[in-house]
Amino acid sequence: MVIGDFFEIPDFKLLAKKHEVVAVVVRDRLEEKPPEMGFASLVDPESGAALEGDFNKSSVEAYAKKVVAHDHKLYETFRKDQIRFTKIYTHSIASVELRRLFEGR
């Protein structure tokens, strides 16, 4: 079982050939569609790097479209490599989502 936000598309092809791999995508809704907040400075908690930008309506919509396209490619990669997956949002009940995943086996 691999858990992450998967904003980078992993290569589990070899691993999936030898093992059953289950991917759990954990996201917050704000990661997929941040609010319009004008000019803001965001800090990456892992690296401490700051990102400054204008989070206006058009930039937020463009970002959200890129996330949808990225996720579509991610899911296609998982399907091609025969990896079961689910997406769990931070506000949802993880046990319910995981049960659905494993019952659908």
MARKOLTI-119110 format. One record per atom (N, C-alpha, C): x, y, z; atom name; residue number from 1. Coordinates in nm, 4 decimals, always signed. Layout:
REM residues N
+----------+----------+----------+------+-----+
:       xx :       yy :       zz : atom :  nr :
+----------+----------+----------+------+-----+
:        X :        Y :        Z :   CA : NUM :
...
+----------+----------+----------+------+-----+
This chain:
REM residues 105
+----------+----------+----------+------+-----+
:       xx :       yy :       zz : atom :  nr :
+----------+----------+----------+------+-----+
:  +0.0856 :  -0.1164 :  +0.0000 :    N :   1 :
:  +0.0000 :  +0.0000 :  +0.0000 :   CA :   1 :
:  +0.0899 :  +0.1223 :  +0.0000 :    C :   1 :
:  +0.0639 :  +0.2115 :  -0.0934 :    N :   2 :
:  +0.1414 :  +0.3340 :  -0.1045 :   CA :   2 :
:  +0.0459 :  +0.4506 :  -0.0852 :    C :   2 :
:  +0.0811 :  +0.5415 :  +0.0045 :    N :   3 :
:  -0.0043 :  +0.6551 :  +0.0372 :   CA :   3 :
:  +0.0705 :  +0.7835 :  +0.0050 :    C :   3 :
:  +0.0023 :  +0.8761 :  -0.0616 :    N :   4 :
:  +0.0642 :  +1.0041 :  -0.0926 :   CA :   4 :
:  -0.0319 :  +1.0959 :  -0.1649 :    C :   4 :
:  +0.0150 :  +1.2173 :  -0.1961 :    N :   5 :
:  -0.0695 :  +1.3087 :  -0.2726 :   CA :   5 :
:  -0.0548 :  +1.2853 :  -0.4227 :    C :   5 :
:  +0.0506 :  +1.2193 :  -0.4634 :    N :   6 :
:  +0.0761 :  +1.1799 :  -0.6018 :   CA :   6 :
:  +0.0692 :  +1.2980 :  -0.6997 :    C :   6 :
:  +0.1231 :  +1.4115 :  -0.6586 :    N :   7 :
:  +0.1353 :  +1.5224 :  -0.7533 :   CA :   7 :
:  +0.2504 :  +1.4968 :  -0.8503 :    C :   7 :
:  +0.3317 :  +1.3976 :  -0.8191 :    N :   8 :
:  +0.4310 :  +1.3440 :  -0.9127 :   CA :   8 :
:  +0.3804 :  +1.2055 :  -0.9500 :    C :   8 :
:  +0.3783 :  +1.1729 :  -1.0778 :    N :   9 :
:  +0.3296 :  +1.0423 :  -1.1197 :   CA :   9 :
:  +0.4399 :  +0.9387 :  -1.0980 :    C :   9 :
:  +0.4137 :  +0.8401 :  -1.0113 :    N :  10 :
:  +0.5163 :  +0.7406 :  -0.9799 :   CA :  10 :
:  +0.5242 :  +0.6324 :  -1.0870 :    C :  10 :
:  +0.6350 :  +0.5607 :  -1.0876 :    N :  11 :
:  +0.6507 :  +0.4478 :  -1.1781 :   CA :  11 :
:  +0.6537 :  +0.3209 :  -1.0932 :    C :  11 :
:  +0.5361 :  +0.2587 :  -1.0791 :    N :  12 :
:  +0.5238 :  +0.1358 :  -1.0025 :   CA :  12 :
:  +0.5125 :  +0.0134 :  -1.0932 :    C :  12 :
:  +0.5448 :  +0.0298 :  -1.2199 :    N :  13 :
:  +0.5267 :  -0.0781 :  -1.3169 :   CA :  13 :
:  +0.5968 :  -0.2073 :  -1.2729 :    C :  13 :
:  +0.7240 :  -0.1988 :  -1.2399 :    N :  14 :
:  +0.7994 :  -0.3172 :  -1.1999 :   CA :  14 :
:  +0.7468 :  -0.3735 :  -1.0679 :    C :  14 :
:  +0.7201 :  -0.2870 :  -0.9734 :    N :  15 :
:  +0.6676 :  -0.3299 :  -0.8438 :   CA :  15 :
:  +0.5338 :  -0.4019 :  -0.8606 :    C :  15 :
:  +0.4484 :  -0.3482 :  -0.9484 :    N :  16 :
:  +0.3152 :  -0.4061 :  -0.9689 :   CA :  16 :
:  +0.3203 :  -0.5400 :  -1.0413 :    C :  16 :
:  +0.4277 :  -0.5663 :  -1.1148 :    N :  17 :
:  +0.4410 :  -0.6962 :  -1.1815 :   CA :  17 :
:  +0.4657 :  -0.8087 :  -1.0810 :    C :  17 :
:  +0.5324 :  -0.7750 :  -0.9708 :    N :  18 :
:  +0.5705 :  -0.8771 :  -0.8733 :   CA :  18 :
:  +0.4832 :  -0.8767 :  -0.7481 :    C :  18 :
:  +0.4109 :  -0.7658 :  -0.7242 :    N :  19 :
:  +0.3339 :  -0.7522 :  -0.6009 :   CA :  19 :
:  +0.1991 :  -0.6865 :  -0.6307 :    C :  19 :
:  +0.1056 :  -0.7086 :  -0.5392 :    N :  20 :
:  -0.0208 :  -0.6348 :  -0.5480 :   CA :  20 :
:  +0.0047 :  -0.4974 :  -0.4881 :    C :  20 :
:  -0.0190 :  -0.3949 :  -0.5673 :    N :  21 :
:  +0.0041 :  -0.2578 :  -0.5222 :   CA :  21 :
:  -0.1305 :  -0.1858 :  -0.5133 :    C :  21 :
:  -0.1513 :  -0.1181 :  -0.4019 :    N :  22 :
:  -0.2712 :  -0.0384 :  -0.3812 :   CA :  22 :
:  -0.2251 :  +0.1039 :  -0.3517 :    C :  22 :
:  -0.2765 :  +0.1997 :  -0.4288 :    N :  23 :
:  -0.2395 :  +0.3404 :  -0.4101 :   CA :  23 :
:  -0.3550 :  +0.4157 :  -0.3452 :    C :  23 :
:  -0.3244 :  +0.4919 :  -0.2424 :    N :  24 :
:  -0.4224 :  +0.5757 :  -0.1755 :   CA :  24 :
:  -0.3783 :  +0.7205 :  -0.1931 :    C :  24 :
:  -0.4560 :  +0.7942 :  -0.2711 :    N :  25 :
:  -0.4274 :  +0.9350 :  -0.2965 :   CA :  25 :
:  -0.4964 :  +1.0155 :  -0.1868 :    C :  25 :
:  -0.4191 :  +1.0887 :  -0.1089 :    N :  26 :
:  -0.4747 :  +1.1699 :  -0.0011 :   CA :  26 :
:  -0.4613 :  +1.3162 :  -0.0412 :    C :  26 :
:  -0.5737 :  +1.3834 :  -0.0432 :    N :  27 :
:  -0.5739 :  +1.5248 :  -0.0835 :   CA :  27 :
:  -0.6683 :  +1.6067 :  +0.0038 :    C :  27 :
:  -0.6402 :  +1.7340 :  +0.0067 :    N :  28 :
:  -0.7299 :  +1.8326 :  +0.0647 :   CA :  28 :
:  -0.7945 :  +1.9051 :  -0.0530 :    C :  28 :
:  -0.9194 :  +1.9393 :  -0.0411 :    N :  29 :
:  -0.9881 :  +2.0098 :  -0.1517 :   CA :  29 :
:  -0.9150 :  +2.1388 :  -0.1895 :    C :  29 :
:  -0.8526 :  +2.2038 :  -0.0913 :    N :  30 :
:  -0.7816 :  +2.3290 :  -0.1207 :   CA :  30 :
:  -0.6584 :  +2.3060 :  -0.2071 :    C :  30 :
:  -0.6040 :  +2.1836 :  -0.2056 :    N :  31 :
:  -0.4896 :  +2.1527 :  -0.2917 :   CA :  31 :
:  -0.5323 :  +2.1438 :  -0.4375 :    C :  31 :
:  -0.6561 :  +2.1054 :  -0.4590 :    N :  32 :
:  -0.7055 :  +2.0897 :  -0.5951 :   CA :  32 :
:  -0.7677 :  +2.2167 :  -0.6502 :    C :  32 :
:  -0.8275 :  +2.2957 :  -0.5633 :    N :  33 :
:  -0.8848 :  +2.4229 :  -0.6071 :   CA :  33 :
:  -0.8706 :  +2.5244 :  -0.4944 :    C :  33 :
:  -0.7587 :  +2.5952 :  -0.4944 :    N :  34 :
:  -0.7385 :  +2.6951 :  -0.3886 :   CA :  34 :
:  -0.8374 :  +2.8108 :  -0.4047 :    C :  34 :
:  -0.8655 :  +2.8796 :  -0.2973 :    N :  35 :
:  -0.9593 :  +2.9919 :  -0.3064 :   CA :  35 :
:  -0.8958 :  +3.1114 :  -0.3770 :    C :  35 :
:  -0.9805 :  +3.1938 :  -0.4337 :    N :  36 :
:  -0.9321 :  +3.3198 :  -0.4907 :   CA :  36 :
:  -0.8948 :  +3.4083 :  -0.3721 :    C :  36 :
:  -0.7685 :  +3.4457 :  -0.3634 :    N :  37 :
:  -0.7257 :  +3.5261 :  -0.2490 :   CA :  37 :
:  -0.6350 :  +3.6411 :  -0.2886 :    C :  37 :
:  -0.6302 :  +3.6711 :  -0.4176 :    N :  38 :
:  -0.5457 :  +3.7809 :  -0.4616 :   CA :  38 :
:  -0.3989 :  +3.7460 :  -0.4466 :    C :  38 :
:  -0.3159 :  +3.8474 :  -0.4271 :    N :  39 :
:  -0.1729 :  +3.8242 :  -0.4129 :   CA :  39 :
:  -0.1465 :  +3.7613 :  -0.2764 :    C :  39 :
:  -0.0725 :  +3.6503 :  -0.2756 :    N :  40 :
:  -0.0449 :  +3.5804 :  -0.1504 :   CA :  40 :
:  +0.0915 :  +3.5128 :  -0.1570 :    C :  40 :
:  +0.1428 :  +3.4812 :  -0.0408 :    N :  41 :
:  +0.2686 :  +3.4102 :  -0.0279 :   CA :  41 :
:  +0.2403 :  +3.2800 :  +0.0462 :    C :  41 :
:  +0.2741 :  +3.1666 :  -0.0176 :    N :  42 :
:  +0.2529 :  +3.0351 :  +0.0422 :   CA :  42 :
:  +0.3885 :  +2.9729 :  +0.0726 :    C :  42 :
:  +0.3951 :  +2.8959 :  +0.1808 :    N :  43 :
:  +0.5194 :  +2.8319 :  +0.2207 :   CA :  43 :
:  +0.5011 :  +2.6799 :  +0.2163 :    C :  43 :
:  +0.5939 :  +2.6123 :  +0.1488 :    N :  44 :
:  +0.5938 :  +2.4664 :  +0.1444 :   CA :  44 :
:  +0.6443 :  +2.4174 :  +0.2797 :    C :  44 :
:  +0.5606 :  +2.3407 :  +0.3537 :    N :  45 :
:  +0.6030 :  +2.2988 :  +0.4872 :   CA :  45 :
:  +0.7201 :  +2.2011 :  +0.4869 :    C :  45 :
:  +0.7406 :  +2.1285 :  +0.3776 :    N :  46 :
:  +0.8519 :  +2.0332 :  +0.3720 :   CA :  46 :
:  +0.9845 :  +2.1023 :  +0.3456 :    C :  46 :
:  +0.9856 :  +2.1890 :  +0.2442 :    N :  47 :
:  +1.1119 :  +2.2497 :  +0.2040 :   CA :  47 :
:  +1.1328 :  +2.3894 :  +0.2614 :    C :  47 :
:  +1.0238 :  +2.4537 :  +0.3030 :    N :  48 :
:  +1.0345 :  +2.5907 :  +0.3519 :   CA :  48 :
:  +1.0380 :  +2.6930 :  +0.2406 :    C :  48 :
:  +1.0295 :  +2.6476 :  +0.1149 :    N :  49 :
:  +1.0319 :  +2.7387 :  +0.0004 :   CA :  49 :
:  +0.9017 :  +2.8186 :  -0.0068 :    C :  49 :
:  +0.9148 :  +2.9437 :  -0.0434 :    N :  50 :
:  +0.7985 :  +3.0314 :  -0.0548 :   CA :  50 :
:  +0.7574 :  +3.0456 :  -0.2009 :    C :  50 :
:  +0.6266 :  +3.0483 :  -0.2224 :    N :  51 :
:  +0.5694 :  +3.0702 :  -0.3544 :   CA :  51 :
:  +0.4809 :  +3.1926 :  -0.3443 :    C :  51 :
:  +0.5140 :  +3.2928 :  -0.4226 :    N :  52 :
:  +0.4327 :  +3.4134 :  -0.4226 :   CA :  52 :
:  +0.3626 :  +3.4246 :  -0.5558 :    C :  52 :
:  +0.2376 :  +3.4660 :  -0.5512 :    N :  53 :
:  +0.1637 :  +3.4797 :  -0.6754 :   CA :  53 :
:  +0.0281 :  +3.5414 :  -0.6547 :    C :  53 :
:  -0.0357 :  +3.5684 :  -0.7659 :    N :  54 :
:  -0.1688 :  +3.6267 :  -0.7658 :   CA :  54 :
:  -0.2696 :  +3.5147 :  -0.7864 :    C :  54 :
:  -0.3427 :  +3.4828 :  -0.6839 :    N :  55 :
:  -0.4413 :  +3.3762 :  -0.6893 :   CA :  55 :
:  -0.5771 :  +3.4358 :  -0.7250 :    C :  55 :
:  -0.5837 :  +3.4869 :  -0.8487 :    N :  56 :
:  -0.7101 :  +3.5439 :  -0.8952 :   CA :  56 :
:  -0.7946 :  +3.4346 :  -0.9603 :    C :  56 :
:  -0.9144 :  +3.4712 :  -1.0056 :    N :  57 :
:  -1.0079 :  +3.3726 :  -1.0598 :   CA :  57 :
:  -0.9484 :  +3.2933 :  -1.1758 :    C :  57 :
:  -0.8852 :  +3.3602 :  -1.2700 :    N :  58 :
:  -0.8333 :  +3.2888 :  -1.3876 :   CA :  58 :
:  -0.7169 :  +3.1974 :  -1.3523 :    C :  58 :
:  -0.6285 :  +3.2387 :  -1.2623 :    N :  59 :
:  -0.5149 :  +3.1528 :  -1.2266 :   CA :  59 :
:  -0.5612 :  +3.0316 :  -1.1453 :    C :  59 :
:  -0.6603 :  +3.0503 :  -1.0598 :    N :  60 :
:  -0.7142 :  +2.9383 :  -0.9826 :   CA :  60 :
:  -0.7833 :  +2.8385 :  -1.0753 :    C :  60 :
:  -0.8601 :  +2.8883 :  -1.1722 :    N :  61 :
:  -0.9279 :  +2.7991 :  -1.2676 :   CA :  61 :
:  -0.8272 :  +2.7240 :  -1.3540 :    C :  61 :
:  -0.7224 :  +2.7930 :  -1.3990 :    N :  62 :
:  -0.6194 :  +2.7275 :  -1.4799 :   CA :  62 :
:  -0.5473 :  +2.6193 :  -1.3996 :    C :  62 :
:  -0.5168 :  +2.6483 :  -1.2739 :    N :  63 :
:  -0.4514 :  +2.5507 :  -1.1868 :   CA :  63 :
:  -0.5421 :  +2.4290 :  -1.1657 :    C :  63 :
:  -0.6699 :  +2.4532 :  -1.1388 :    N :  64 :
:  -0.7646 :  +2.3436 :  -1.1156 :   CA :  64 :
:  -0.7749 :  +2.2542 :  -1.2390 :    C :  64 :
:  -0.7729 :  +2.3121 :  -1.3582 :    N :  65 :
:  -0.7775 :  +2.2331 :  -1.4818 :   CA :  65 :
:  -0.6519 :  +2.1474 :  -1.4955 :    C :  65 :
:  -0.5372 :  +2.2019 :  -1.4576 :    N :  66 :
:  -0.4126 :  +2.1254 :  -1.4635 :   CA :  66 :
:  -0.4155 :  +2.0080 :  -1.3661 :    C :  66 :
:  -0.4737 :  +2.0280 :  -1.2490 :    N :  67 :
:  -0.4838 :  +1.9193 :  -1.1514 :   CA :  67 :
:  -0.5741 :  +1.8087 :  -1.2048 :    C :  67 :
:  -0.6862 :  +1.8449 :  -1.2674 :    N :  68 :
:  -0.7770 :  +1.7450 :  -1.3244 :   CA :  68 :
:  -0.7063 :  +1.6665 :  -1.4344 :    C :  68 :
:  -0.6336 :  +1.7351 :  -1.5213 :    N :  69 :
:  -0.5602 :  +1.6674 :  -1.6293 :   CA :  69 :
:  -0.4518 :  +1.5759 :  -1.5710 :    C :  69 :
:  -0.3825 :  +1.6237 :  -1.4693 :    N :  70 :
:  -0.2789 :  +1.5434 :  -1.4037 :   CA :  70 :
:  -0.3391 :  +1.4168 :  -1.3425 :    C :  70 :
:  -0.4509 :  +1.4327 :  -1.2714 :    N :  71 :
:  -0.5144 :  +1.3178 :  -1.2081 :   CA :  71 :
:  -0.5634 :  +1.2177 :  -1.3119 :    C :  71 :
:  -0.6147 :  +1.2658 :  -1.4240 :    N :  72 :
:  -0.6573 :  +1.1755 :  -1.5308 :   CA :  72 :
:  -0.5392 :  +1.0915 :  -1.5793 :    C :  72 :
:  -0.4252 :  +1.1552 :  -1.5985 :    N :  73 :
:  -0.3050 :  +1.0828 :  -1.6410 :   CA :  73 :
:  -0.2580 :  +0.9864 :  -1.5326 :    C :  73 :
:  -0.2651 :  +1.0277 :  -1.4071 :    N :  74 :
:  -0.2274 :  +0.9429 :  -1.2945 :   CA :  74 :
:  -0.3145 :  +0.8176 :  -1.2902 :    C :  74 :
:  -0.4460 :  +0.8351 :  -1.3028 :    N :  75 :
:  -0.5380 :  +0.7212 :  -1.2972 :   CA :  75 :
:  -0.5173 :  +0.6279 :  -1.4158 :    C :  75 :
:  -0.4901 :  +0.6833 :  -1.5317 :    N :  76 :
:  -0.4625 :  +0.5995 :  -1.6487 :   CA :  76 :
:  -0.3353 :  +0.5171 :  -1.6270 :    C :  76 :
:  -0.2357 :  +0.5767 :  -1.5653 :    N :  77 :
:  -0.1116 :  +0.5047 :  -1.5340 :   CA :  77 :
:  -0.1398 :  +0.3913 :  -1.4359 :    C :  77 :
:  -0.2178 :  +0.4201 :  -1.3330 :    N :  78 :
:  -0.2539 :  +0.3159 :  -1.2367 :   CA :  78 :
:  -0.3289 :  +0.2020 :  -1.3058 :    C :  78 :
:  -0.4256 :  +0.2354 :  -1.3897 :    N :  79 :
:  -0.5035 :  +0.1321 :  -1.4584 :   CA :  79 :
:  -0.4150 :  +0.0489 :  -1.5506 :    C :  79 :
:  -0.3274 :  +0.1156 :  -1.6240 :    N :  80 :
:  -0.2380 :  +0.0455 :  -1.7168 :   CA :  80 :
:  -0.1481 :  -0.0526 :  -1.6425 :    C :  80 :
:  -0.1019 :  -0.0125 :  -1.5240 :    N :  81 :
:  -0.0139 :  -0.0984 :  -1.4440 :   CA :  81 :
:  -0.0909 :  -0.1910 :  -1.3506 :    C :  81 :
:  -0.2239 :  -0.1929 :  -1.3637 :    N :  82 :
:  -0.3133 :  -0.2768 :  -1.2836 :   CA :  82 :
:  -0.2971 :  -0.2531 :  -1.1338 :    C :  82 :
:  -0.2956 :  -0.1255 :  -1.0975 :    N :  83 :
:  -0.2852 :  -0.0844 :  -0.9580 :   CA :  83 :
:  -0.4215 :  -0.0347 :  -0.9127 :    C :  83 :
:  -0.4726 :  -0.0952 :  -0.8067 :    N :  84 :
:  -0.5981 :  -0.0454 :  -0.7496 :   CA :  84 :
:  -0.5685 :  +0.0854 :  -0.6772 :    C :  84 :
:  -0.6653 :  +0.1772 :  -0.6817 :    N :  85 :
:  -0.6423 :  +0.3072 :  -0.6194 :   CA :  85 :
:  -0.7735 :  +0.3686 :  -0.5739 :    C :  85 :
:  -0.7609 :  +0.4627 :  -0.4846 :    N :  86 :
:  -0.8738 :  +0.5434 :  -0.4415 :   CA :  86 :
:  -0.8196 :  +0.6800 :  -0.4007 :    C :  86 :
:  -0.9086 :  +0.7772 :  -0.3993 :    N :  87 :
:  -0.8717 :  +0.9111 :  -0.3514 :   CA :  87 :
:  -0.9512 :  +0.9379 :  -0.2251 :    C :  87 :
:  -0.8816 :  +0.9796 :  -0.1226 :    N :  88 :
:  -0.9451 :  +1.0120 :  +0.0045 :   CA :  88 :
:  -0.9150 :  +1.1577 :  +0.0359 :    C :  88 :
:  -1.0203 :  +1.2335 :  +0.0614 :    N :  89 :
:  -1.0025 :  +1.3737 :  +0.0990 :   CA :  89 :
:  -0.9880 :  +1.3843 :  +0.2508 :    C :  89 :
:  -0.9173 :  +1.4850 :  +0.2943 :    N :  90 :
:  -0.8873 :  +1.4999 :  +0.4364 :   CA :  90 :
:  -1.0135 :  +1.5185 :  +0.5207 :    C :  90 :
:  -1.1208 :  +1.5663 :  +0.4622 :    N :  91 :
:  -1.2445 :  +1.5857 :  +0.5390 :   CA :  91 :
:  -1.3354 :  +1.4624 :  +0.5389 :    C :  91 :
:  -1.3010 :  +1.3597 :  +0.4599 :    N :  92 :
:  -1.3862 :  +1.2412 :  +0.4507 :   CA :  92 :
:  -1.3464 :  +1.1374 :  +0.5558 :    C :  92 :
:  -1.4276 :  +1.0347 :  +0.5663 :    N :  93 :
:  -1.4015 :  +0.9267 :  +0.6607 :   CA :  93 :
:  -1.3212 :  +0.8198 :  +0.5871 :    C :  93 :
:  -1.1948 :  +0.8086 :  +0.6207 :    N :  94 :
:  -1.1030 :  +0.7209 :  +0.5484 :   CA :  94 :
:  -1.1463 :  +0.5751 :  +0.5529 :    C :  94 :
:  -1.1990 :  +0.5307 :  +0.6646 :    N :  95 :
:  -1.2368 :  +0.3892 :  +0.6763 :   CA :  95 :
:  -1.3457 :  +0.3516 :  +0.5767 :    C :  95 :
:  -1.4365 :  +0.4415 :  +0.5491 :    N :  96 :
:  -1.5435 :  +0.4147 :  +0.4528 :   CA :  96 :
:  -1.4853 :  +0.4011 :  +0.3124 :    C :  96 :
:  -1.3982 :  +0.4928 :  +0.2755 :    N :  97 :
:  -1.3366 :  +0.4883 :  +0.1425 :   CA :  97 :
:  -1.2497 :  +0.3645 :  +0.1240 :    C :  97 :
:  -1.1748 :  +0.3280 :  +0.2263 :    N :  98 :
:  -1.0892 :  +0.2092 :  +0.2179 :   CA :  98 :
:  -1.1724 :  +0.0812 :  +0.2104 :    C :  98 :
:  -1.2821 :  +0.0775 :  +0.2845 :    N :  99 :
:  -1.3691 :  -0.0402 :  +0.2781 :   CA :  99 :
:  -1.4268 :  -0.0572 :  +0.1380 :    C :  99 :
:  -1.4687 :  +0.0541 :  +0.0766 :    N : 100 :
:  -1.5195 :  +0.0482 :  -0.0609 :   CA : 100 :
:  -1.4132 :  -0.0066 :  -0.1558 :    C : 100 :
:  -1.2897 :  +0.0379 :  -0.1371 :    N : 101 :
:  -1.1807 :  -0.0065 :  -0.2233 :   CA : 101 :
:  -1.1582 :  -0.1567 :  -0.2105 :    C : 101 :
:  -1.1522 :  -0.2057 :  -0.0879 :    N : 102 :
:  -1.1199 :  -0.3461 :  -0.0675 :   CA : 102 :
:  -1.2382 :  -0.4394 :  -0.0886 :    C : 102 :
:  -1.3599 :  -0.3901 :  -0.0694 :    N : 103 :
:  -1.4771 :  -0.4727 :  -0.0976 :   CA : 103 :
:  -1.4995 :  -0.4866 :  -0.2473 :    C : 103 :
:  -1.4537 :  -0.3893 :  -0.3233 :    N : 104 :
:  -1.4701 :  -0.3908 :  -0.4684 :   CA : 104 :
:  -1.3665 :  -0.4772 :  -0.5377 :    C : 104 :
:  -1.2921 :  -0.5487 :  -0.4628 :    N : 105 :
:  -1.1833 :  -0.6332 :  -0.5111 :   CA : 105 :
:  -1.2321 :  -0.7263 :  -0.6115 :    C : 105 :
+----------+----------+----------+------+-----+
